[in-house]
Structures are given as structure tokens and as C-alpha cells.
Amino acid sequence: MDNAGYATHDVYNQSGTLADVDLFSNDMALREACRAFGADWAEDRLRKTGGIVGSAHVQQLARDANRSPPELRTHDRFGNRIDEVHFHPAWHELMSLAFGSEAHSLAWTEPRRGSHVARGILSYLWNQGENGVCCPLSMTFASVSALRHAPNLFDRWKPQILSDRHDPRQRVAEGKSGLTVGMAMTEKQCGSDLRQTQTVAKPASADNGPGSLWLLTGHKWFFSVPQSDLFLTLARTPNGISCFLARGWLPDGRRNRLKLQRLKEKCGNRSNASSEVEFHGLEAELIGEEGRGIRAILEMAHLTRMECAISAAGLMRQAVSQAIHHVSHRVAFQRRLVDQPLMAQVVADLALEAEAAMWMGLRLAATLDAHDEAEQRLGRVAIPMAKYWACKRTPAVVAEALECHGGNGFIEDHLMARLYREAPLNGIWEGSGNVICLDVARALRSDPEAAEVFLQELHTVKGFDRWLDAAVGGLADSLPKLTRDEASARSVVEDMANAFQAMLMLRHAPADVAEAFCATRLGSGRHGAFGGSGVMLPAQSIIDRARVTN
Ligand SMILES: Cc1cc2nc3c(=O)[nH]c(=O)nc-3n(C[C@H](O)[C@H](O)[C@H](O)COP(=O)(O)OP(=O)(O)OC[C@H]3O[C@@H](n4cnc5c(N)ncnc54)[C@H](O)[C@@H]3O)c2cc1C
């Protein structure tokens, strides 16, 4: 920029924008994980998405979509009720790019080794670009698991749900080139405890078997992507809580019988619409058996919880990339910040956290690709574990990465401010922290062999690191206790996650990086602020590995 002629100042010593970078090819650890977990066949596609998501254009779209959040339009100009949501064009372009990358569908359209891992990487990349669109991506992806309980409905909608097209028209699903699927479960009085659902459903005819039509009356307090073409919801029926699939628009073109009350004004995820809704005889079809709705939802939650763990890892990755970029260009006290010993420790510590979260998320995506029982058992216990811990670490990582930017990080021009507002969200939806830790305990209780499978996974690196060996010994004692003692759940799940990540780092990362992780997360150092453990990290080696450059 030519500032000639301004007497007040020259602009220098600003870090510039990290953009137009392929976020896949430039991420050394990510490429290693892709190969380690059998997704290398997807590399061309991942590179393409890495380039798109890392572009200055997508950064601009994300900024625009978040600065011009969606608006609810309840009525048309004649007074007819329409209940539509109006978006900035940037949202639709982002949706087209994201659905075009198959981040919602690849695991289902390419059923081969590594397909959940490849899809997970697409999600990891999009979570570095724009988090709002990751909500419809994730729900559409996970809906497949619930829809499989209703084969007729699944067959009818599958081609459009798995299509790589975003069709922005808010109209009846027939004839659309692609569909999005939402989920409306949470009511005012209950989110975690869905057994308290008050919405009621009555059969529309004498047939009340799977696929039958019901009419729902009640409300939902959170309903994201309310412009969805289809959405899953829960309602009380004579035999308990049941799961339903509703259309947004009925075959005759009218809006299904729902009223969007308002859109939530949210702390983050502002590009995406989240609404409050009332059902006034909403037409919906029964999914699976009547009274078994929570079970169907929990199967889906297994996927969305994994998605939260991967999303959190993506968010941390972007925050760390930005921090490394900034400190590599900014000079203070005659030296680049990255060359200042204390800053180097902070940034290296952040990079360790982000890399370990990436390995954890993708290793668990691999459990969905495997068909053997041990992998499924491991996933059942370790997916909620990963969701809990990656989501807990994200706000801390993002806040510290923001601070690495000094004042610039706190200003809306920079994407750090958006990441900061986004950071707590994955920890809330799809089961908040305590609920998730209790789910790990439940998984261990309901499958007595699950603890053994988990410990065996840790034992694959037995003897590699003394801190990890000691941690595994501790877990052998604490896992059985977790099944009896709810109050200890957070501390045990945190220990599990740190040990699991350490195991993955020892298996896959360079020795000095892995040892640094073990020493700071499992060793005798303090677990306080990043860079403050008292263990001196091999900072340059860790930072060089994590650096993304344009
Ligand atoms: C931006 C956004 C979008 C959302 N979109 C959707 C959506 O599209 N569809 C949808 O259905 N929902 C959606 N939600 C809602 C979300 O899923 C719920 O907020 C979440 O499940 C928590 O439920 P709750 O808010 O009722 O909290 P509560 O269930 O009241 O929980 C409050 C706290 O208590 C803790 N807690 C609960 N039970 C226990 C226990 N037994 N022991 C210890 N602690 C416990 C929880 O961990 C939590 O920290 C969205 C939320 C947000 C913020």
C-alpha cells in the first residue's frame, strides 16, 4: 500500500493477511493423518477444498455472511404467513462451496476405507473457513443415520440429501437439486434431558406404524437452519418419545404447519440462522419404532459429537495458524515475536494442543470406517471423550492465540474475533460438557469390555514414554471408578483424552514433538496457561511443523 503523502505515519510492522493458502497441502500433520488413516485416495479433492477454504475470497464471504446475519420474514407483503429466512448472498455462495466439496456426504457416497476420515478432513477444513455453514453440513451428514430407520423415506430423499448442490430456494423439496436437513429437539424446559419433551404427536390416520403421518403440536426453543427442506424432531406419543421427519414445505407448496417465532441473536455462529418455532399440527412421518425416538437421536448424536470434536480441532488449527503467522511477522523489542523465547513457548504449546486434537478427531473418524467390533467399542467410549476435551480446550486456545496478536486480534477486521465468539459453541450443542462426560461413564458401564479396548489402544505404545505409561496405569484404576462415581467424570475423561492424544502423538508425530506433548500434558509440569508448564518445549521444531504459509 502506498502511503506517500501522509505526514502522520508510515504503515509497517503489520503482519498482513494469511490468505490464499491451501490449508490441506500446507498442513504437514494433517497430510500425515490423512495417509495414516487410509484417506490418501481423496487427496486431490482435499487439496482442492484446502485451496478454496484458505482463499481470500472465502475469508471475505465469511466476513460478509457474519456481518449481515440472516433475517426472519414472517409475512409476504400481502400479509400471508411465509416463515422464510433471508440471507446475504455470501451465505449462499459459502453453502454452494461447502456442499459442493461433499463435506456432508462423502462418507456415504464413497463407502470405502478412509471415507469417514476424508469427510472429517473436509469438515476440519471448512471449520477453518466459516463455521456457520458447518452446522447444516454436519446435520445433513448425520441425518443419514436416523433416516436409515425409515428405509422408504431414506430411499425417497437420499439422492437429494447426498447431492453436491446447494439449492437456496425455500420451497417444496420435490424438484430441488439438493436438500438440507435440520434437527429440532431442544424445548424451553429441556435440551439435555429430552425425555421431558412436551410436544405431542397424534396419528393422522389409523395407521401409526413406521413411515405413518402424524400431526405435531408444541414448540422448539432451538431450531437451527429453520429453512431446512427436511428436519428431524421429537414428540410425545402414546408409547413414549418418538422421532419424526418433517418437511419444511408441503407437497402442495404451502409451508408446513409451523411458525418461526424469532431468530436467536447469538454470541457467535452469526451467519447461520437459529430460530424458535411453534408447531401447529405440523405434518411429520414417524422414523423407526414409536416410542424409540431418543434411541434414534442418540445414534445420530454419535456422529454429530464426533463432528464437534473435529470442528473444535479445525477451529483451534485456524487460531494457531493465525497466531504463528502474526508472531512470525511482527517485531517488538528489535526481534520478531516468534524469536522471543517466551512467545515461542506459548505458540509452540498452542500448536501441540491443536495437532493432538486433529489426530484425536481423525483417529475416531476412522472407527466409523472400520467394521470390527473393537473399533466400534472404542468409538463408543472415545468419541464423547474427544468431544468433551477438544471442545473444552478450544476457548482457551483461541483466547491465547488472539492474545498473541495483541490489540489487532481483538478487532473485528481480523478473523480472530469471530473465532473467539465461535469457540464455546461446540462445547454446548450435541451435549454440553457434563452430559458428555456422563455419557462416557454410561458407555463404560453398559459395555464392561470397553475399558479394556480403550486401554489396549493406549498400550500400543507401551514403553515409549514414562509419563504415558504412568497415566495408563492410573486410568486402569480410575476407569472402573468412573462407572460408579459421577462426580469424578470430568477429571477421568480429561485424563483419558490426554492419554489418548499422547498415544497418537507418540505413534505419528516426530519424537521431540510427541515427547513435548507427553511432558506438558501428562508430566509433572503445571497445567495452567499455555507456555507456562515449566517444561521447556523444542519450540522452533514444533512451530516449523505447524506453520502454514502463503
Ligand atoms: C447456537 C445454538 C444452536 C442450537 N441449535 C440447535 C438445533 O438446531 N436443534 C436443537 O435441538 N438444539 C439446538 N441447540 C440447543 C442445544 O443443543 C442445547 O442448548 C444443549 O443440548 C443444552 O441443552 P439446554 O440448553 O437445555 O441446557 P440444560 O440441559 O439445561 O443444561 C444446562 C447445563 O447443565 C448441565 N447438565 C445437564 N444435566 C446434567 C447432569 N445430569 N449432571 C451434571 N450437569 C448436567 C449441562 O452440561 C449444561 O452445562 C442449539 C444451541 C445453540 C447455542
The ligand as a Gaussian input file, in Angstrom:
#p B3LYP/6-31G(d) Opt

LIG

0 1
 C      -26.308000     -21.636000      18.652000
 C      -27.102000     -22.828000      19.074000
 C      -27.775000     -23.554000      18.120000
 C      -28.530000     -24.653000      18.500000
 N      -29.215000     -25.355000      17.549000
 C      -29.998000     -26.379000      17.915000
 C      -30.769000     -27.102000      16.960000
 O      -30.697000     -26.844000      15.765000
 N      -31.578000     -28.086000      17.379000
 C      -31.662000     -28.418000      18.692000
 O      -32.403000     -29.343000      19.018000
 N      -30.950000     -27.771000      19.644000
 C      -30.114000     -26.779000      19.275000
 N      -29.392000     -26.098000      20.224000
 C      -29.613000     -26.393000      21.621000
 C      -28.511000     -27.214000      22.274000
 O      -28.463000     -28.499000      21.723000
 C      -28.823000     -27.229000      23.784000
 O      -28.665000     -25.919000      24.257000
 C      -27.913000     -28.170000      24.540000
 O      -28.224000     -29.503000      24.220000
 C      -28.042000     -27.998000      26.069000
 O      -29.381000     -28.052000      26.464000
 P      -30.014000     -26.907000      27.386000
 O      -29.690000     -25.601000      26.740000
 O      -31.439000     -27.226000      27.614000
 O      -29.220000     -26.969000      28.731000
 P      -29.546000     -27.910000      30.003000
 O      -29.947000     -29.267000      29.544000
 O      -30.433000     -27.197000      30.911000
 O      -28.097000     -28.000000      30.653000
 C      -27.510000     -26.883000      31.346000
 C      -26.189000     -27.327000      31.917000
 O      -26.399000     -28.374000      32.855000
 C      -25.538000     -29.465000      32.570000
 N      -26.212000     -30.710000      32.960000
 C      -27.336000     -31.232000      32.439000
 N      -27.605000     -32.407000      33.012000
 C      -26.661000     -32.637000      33.933000
 C      -26.390000     -33.684000      34.865000
 N      -27.156000     -34.769000      34.929000
 N      -25.303000     -33.575000      35.662000
 C      -24.495000     -32.505000      35.582000
 N      -24.695000     -31.488000      34.749000
 C      -25.758000     -31.546000      33.912000
 C      -25.242000     -29.372000      31.082000
 O      -23.984000     -29.988000      30.754000
 C      -25.205000     -27.864000      30.878000
 O      -23.923000     -27.373000      31.159000
 C      -28.606000     -25.025000      19.860000
 C      -27.895000     -24.292000      20.819000
 C      -27.145000     -23.207000      20.431000
 C      -26.424000     -22.429000      21.483000

